[in-house]
Amino acid sequence: MALREQTALVTGAGRGIGKAIATLLASEGVHVGMLARTSSGIDPLAKQLAEEFGVRTVAIATDISAREEVEQAVAAVQEHLGSLDILVNNAGIGTFGSLVDMPVEEWERIVRVNLFGTYYVTRSVLPSMIKAGHGSIVNISSTSGERGAATTSAYSASKFGIMGMTESLMQEVRKHNIRVTALTPSTVNTELAAKAGLKTSDEDWMMQPDDVAELVLACLKLPDRVFVKTAGLWMTNPR
Ligand SMILES: NC(=O)c1ccc[n+]([C@@H]2O[C@H](COP(=O)([O-])OP(=O)(O)OC[C@H]3O[C@@H](n4cnc5c(N)ncnc54)[C@H](OP(=O)(O)O)[C@@H]3O)[C@@H](O)[C@H]2O)c1
């Protein structure tokens, strides 16, 4: 399915996986709205993608964990680009520590950004998709949304939450021809992984942000009748 002239919103597009997704979509002729916490990454990216691919772009610095900010930002993106065909909920944070040692504020912040943020953005975008009678929503979850591990209680809780929300929403909006998918990558070579100490010394083995972007694109290009609940990517390919 050709994506040219469709419109997309990508959250967390300032760097890492979100930047790769926004770039790949623009290269396919998709007009792209971008949100990130700060404008340092998305502003130059919006300019670059518009020049390079001739698509319309808009970048708005937004904290996705602040509901009113999100509602205003989504309205502004739709003013620039029109109704959104595609939403990629990618923005997220990951810090790790034992449940008992992690400060309460940090635990709450992770869940607020990753889970509530995804909910706020989705809730703001959905009415126009329902009205249009079509749409694709791709939520970037994680293998931590399928399994917990020591030190990941907040991150896993937020990503398990995304999995449950995805599964519920997909059943609510299927009748509107809206597809909702959760992707569950393992470790990807980004700043988030580096800060968490997850990078391996052999970076050849690591998945790259572009690999996740390719999986997003593959999901978006599937025929409407194909419904993908979850698709994962693993870091370590057996050699
Ligand atoms: N890297 C991995 O190993 C891995 C594996 C599985 C899943 N994931 C998931 O993939 C997604 C992207 O991760 P990444 O590794 O690309 O991370 P990253 O390099 O740290 O980039 C995160 C992006 O999210 C934005 N962001 C953070 N908090 C935000 C907030 N409150 N409001 C709006 N935007 C916010 C950042 O904005 P600024 O640019 O302004 O800082 C940045 O653009 C996350 O949901 C993560 O959980 C990552």
The ligand as an SDF file (V2000), in Angstrom:
LIG
                    3D

 48 52  0  0  0  0  0  0  0  0999 V2000
   16.4990    1.7150   22.8570 N   0  0  0  0  0  0  0  0  0  0  0  0
   16.0210    0.5290   23.2080 C   0  0  0  0  0  0  0  0  0  0  0  0
   16.7800   -0.4040   23.5290 O   0  0  0  0  0  0  0  0  0  0  0  0
   14.5430    0.2840   23.1860 C   0  0  0  0  0  0  0  0  0  0  0  0
   14.0920   -1.0470   23.1760 C   0  0  0  0  0  0  0  0  0  0  0  0
   12.7100   -1.2800   23.1630 C   0  0  0  0  0  0  0  0  0  0  0  0
   11.8220   -0.2280   23.1660 C   0  0  0  0  0  0  0  0  0  0  0  0
   12.2890    1.0710   23.1830 N   0  0  0  0  0  0  0  0  0  0  0  0
   11.3170    2.1560   23.1850 C   0  0  0  0  0  0  0  0  0  0  0  0
   11.4780    2.9150   22.0050 O   0  0  0  0  0  0  0  0  0  0  0  0
   11.0780    4.2580   22.2590 C   0  0  0  0  0  0  0  0  0  0  0  0
   12.1680    5.2130   21.7970 C   0  0  0  0  0  0  0  0  0  0  0  0
   13.3400    4.9260   22.5410 O   0  0  0  0  0  0  0  0  0  0  0  0
   14.7890    5.4190   22.1070 P   0  0  0  0  0  0  0  0  0  0  0  0
   15.7140    4.3570   22.5200 O   0  0  0  0  0  0  0  0  0  0  0  0
   14.7940    5.9050   20.7130 O   0  0  0  0  0  0  0  0  0  0  0  0
   14.9630    6.6470   23.1520 O   0  0  0  0  0  0  0  0  0  0  0  0
   15.7980    8.0030   23.0840 P   0  0  0  0  0  0  0  0  0  0  0  0
   16.9210    7.8950   22.1370 O   0  0  0  0  0  0  0  0  0  0  0  0
   16.0830    8.3630   24.4930 O   0  0  0  0  0  0  0  0  0  0  0  0
   14.7340    9.0590   22.4690 O   0  0  0  0  0  0  0  0  0  0  0  0
   13.5530    9.3030   23.1800 C   0  0  0  0  0  0  0  0  0  0  0  0
   12.7250   10.3680   22.4860 C   0  0  0  0  0  0  0  0  0  0  0  0
   11.5100   10.5160   23.2750 O   0  0  0  0  0  0  0  0  0  0  0  0
   11.3510   11.8820   23.6270 C   0  0  0  0  0  0  0  0  0  0  0  0
   10.7240   12.0290   24.9440 N   0  0  0  0  0  0  0  0  0  0  0  0
   11.1760   11.6000   26.1420 C   0  0  0  0  0  0  0  0  0  0  0  0
   10.3440   11.9870   27.1240 N   0  0  0  0  0  0  0  0  0  0  0  0
    9.3600   12.6940   26.5270 C   0  0  0  0  0  0  0  0  0  0  0  0
    8.2330   13.3810   26.9940 C   0  0  0  0  0  0  0  0  0  0  0  0
    7.9310   13.4580   28.3050 N   0  0  0  0  0  0  0  0  0  0  0  0
    7.4380   14.0150   26.1020 N   0  0  0  0  0  0  0  0  0  0  0  0
    7.7260   13.9850   24.7880 C   0  0  0  0  0  0  0  0  0  0  0  0
    8.7840   13.3460   24.2680 N   0  0  0  0  0  0  0  0  0  0  0  0
    9.6010   12.7080   25.1240 C   0  0  0  0  0  0  0  0  0  0  0  0
   12.7510   12.4750   23.6370 C   0  0  0  0  0  0  0  0  0  0  0  0
   12.6220   13.8860   23.4810 O   0  0  0  0  0  0  0  0  0  0  0  0
   13.9050   14.8730   23.3890 P   0  0  0  0  0  0  0  0  0  0  0  0
   14.4570   14.6640   21.9980 O   0  0  0  0  0  0  0  0  0  0  0  0
   13.3570   16.2410   23.5390 O   0  0  0  0  0  0  0  0  0  0  0  0
   14.8220   14.4870   24.4800 O   0  0  0  0  0  0  0  0  0  0  0  0
   13.3890   11.7400   22.4440 C   0  0  0  0  0  0  0  0  0  0  0  0
   13.0650   12.4020   21.2390 O   0  0  0  0  0  0  0  0  0  0  0  0
   10.7700    4.3450   23.7700 C   0  0  0  0  0  0  0  0  0  0  0  0
    9.3790    4.2140   23.9690 O   0  0  0  0  0  0  0  0  0  0  0  0
   11.4980    3.1410   24.3280 C   0  0  0  0  0  0  0  0  0  0  0  0
   10.9030    2.6690   25.5270 O   0  0  0  0  0  0  0  0  0  0  0  0
   13.6290    1.3340   23.1860 C   0  0  0  0  0  0  0  0  0  0  0  0
  1  2  1  0
  2  3  2  0
  2  4  1  0
  4  5  1  0
  4 48  2  0
  5  6  2  0
  6  7  1  0
  7  8  2  0
  8  9  1  0
  8 48  1  0
  9 10  1  0
  9 46  1  0
 10 11  1  0
 11 12  1  0
 11 44  1  0
 12 13  1  0
 13 14  1  0
 14 15  2  0
 14 16  1  0
 14 17  1  0
 17 18  1  0
 18 19  2  0
 18 20  1  0
 18 21  1  0
 21 22  1  0
 22 23  1  0
 23 24  1  0
 23 42  1  0
 24 25  1  0
 25 26  1  0
 25 36  1  0
 26 27  1  0
 26 35  1  0
 27 28  2  0
 28 29  1  0
 29 30  1  0
 29 35  2  0
 30 31  1  0
 30 32  2  0
 32 33  1  0
 33 34  2  0
 34 35  1  0
 36 37  1  0
 36 42  1  0
 37 38  1  0
 38 39  2  0
 38 40  1  0
 38 41  1  0
 42 43  1  0
 44 45  1  0
 44 46  1  0
 46 47  1  0
M  CHG  2   8   1  16  -1
M  END
$$$$
